[in-house]
Amino acid sequence: MRRGINFALIEATFKPLMGDLPMLSRFSSHMKRSAIALAVVGMFGSGHAEADVLAGQQIIGVFSNPVFSGNILNDPSLGQTTFMDNSSSSAATDNVITNNGSSSSTLSWGAQPPGTINPAFQYSQLTFSGALTTGNSSQFQIGTISYLNGTSSLDSLIFGAQISFYAGSVSAANFLGSDSIVINTTNNQFSPATDLTQQQLEADADYINICGNGSNICNKSIEAYEDVDQWFVNEFPFNPDGSIQLTPVTANLFGTIVGDPQLTLTDVTLASDPTITGVIGAQGPLAAVPEPGTLALLSSALIGFGAIRRRRGKTAQRI
């Protein structure tokens, strides 16, 4: 049996929110019911996920807002932490963000004094490469994130950044949400060496956590071995042009897109060789995690509330 909408119940329910509906009193019963139905849809949406409009769109990750203060793990000794503030250090603030506005974006940081170590080993880098959306609310692979862990001086470190996701192109209309990447740095206890065990490699590994309102994987760590160590383990590979060949740890990122739409990270798996590059672990972030989506959500709510108040004020003046 087809069941109709109980407009009397809807009107009674939303009347306290909408006032005495003086404007609706001028309409016919049919028009009044249509207006109420539109109001309900406008307040709560149609009830259908809008992810299907994103089918086949390129997911783009944009890095921003580097964090210059945080804790160093295993410093000065194993199990201890030291707080650092690199906000006034040019070695840290000169990090490089390359957002191509396409499928791949990078964030690079780290340096050493001249003559101390081969420049190829000095910098660290995060690279996000996006996949195509599937157009439904099921979990799918949104892309990969790669982490190259350089051997850098402490005053050149950063401790996190924000990553914002878009579908198709970078614009407010295509925004899918933002999360925080927490970069957790360890003071090396064993590196560099040519004969490190797997346990020693993992002990000196730096790791990242992706946390925030749109992430369910904050408790999973993407752990990258020191690049000089993995180069030794990988038996000193070189590129065809003679430069040192380094292999970052690479992880598959999975998520869902539902709602208005909103991207939620749901899982992460290892995509590279765990004996050479790194592992997926269960270490939490060293620092408190900012919620990049919270302020945006609060701002939107306040703007919306202000708009409602303004509309109500104008309506009251006209009546």
TAFEN-V283128 format. One line per field, one symbol per residue. phi: phi as a letter, one per 40 degrees, with the letter a starting at -180 (. if undefined). psi: psi as a letter, one per 30 degrees, with the letter a starting at -180 (. if undefined). burial: I if it has 9 or more other C-alpha atoms within 8 Angstrom, else O. A space follows every 10 residues. Layout:
# TAFEN-V283128
phi->???
psi->???
burial->???
This chain:
# TAFEN-V283128
phi->.cbccccccc ccccdccbgc fcccccccdc cccccccccc cccbgcgbcc cccbdgcccb bbcafdbbbi bbcgbcadgb bbcbbbcbcc cccccbbbbc gbcbbbbbah abddgcaddc cccbabbbbc bcccgbccca ccibbbbbbc cbcccbcbbi abbbbbbgac accbcbhbbb bccbbbccbb ccacbccdcc dcccccabbb bicbbbbccb bcbbcdcccc ccccgfcbcd cgcccbbccb bcbbabbbgc cbcbcbaabc bbcccbbibc bbccccbccc bccccccccc cccccccccc ccccccccc
psi->kkklkieeee eeefeffgag heefffllee eeeeeeeeee eeeflffkkg fffgkgkkkk kkklikkgka kkkhkflkfl kkkkjgfgjf eefglkkjjf gbfkkljklk llkkfelkff fellkkkkkl aklfglglkl jfalkkjkjl jllefgllgl lkkkkljelj lefgkflllk jkjjkkjkff lklfhkleee eeefklllkj lafgkggfgk kjkklkeeef eeeghhkllf gflkjkjlkk kkklaljlbg lkkkkflklk fljffeealk ahklkelkkl jffeeeeeee eeeeeeeeee eeeeeeee.
burial->OOOOOOIOOI IOOOIOOOOO OOOOOOIOOO OIIOIIIOOI IOOOOOOOII IIOIIOIIII IIIIOIIIII IIIIIOOOOI IIOOOIOOIO IIIOIOIOIO IIIIIIIIII IIOOOOOOOO IIIIIIIIII IIIIIIIOII IIIIIIIIII IIIOOIIIII IIIIIIIIII OOOIIIIIII IIIIIIIOOI IOOOOIOOOI IIOIIIIIII IIIIIIIIII IIIIIIIIII IIIOOIIIOO OOOIIIIIII IIIIIIIIIO IIIIIIIIOI OIOOOIIIII OOOIIOOOIO IIIOOOOOOO OOOOOOOOOO OOOOOOOOO
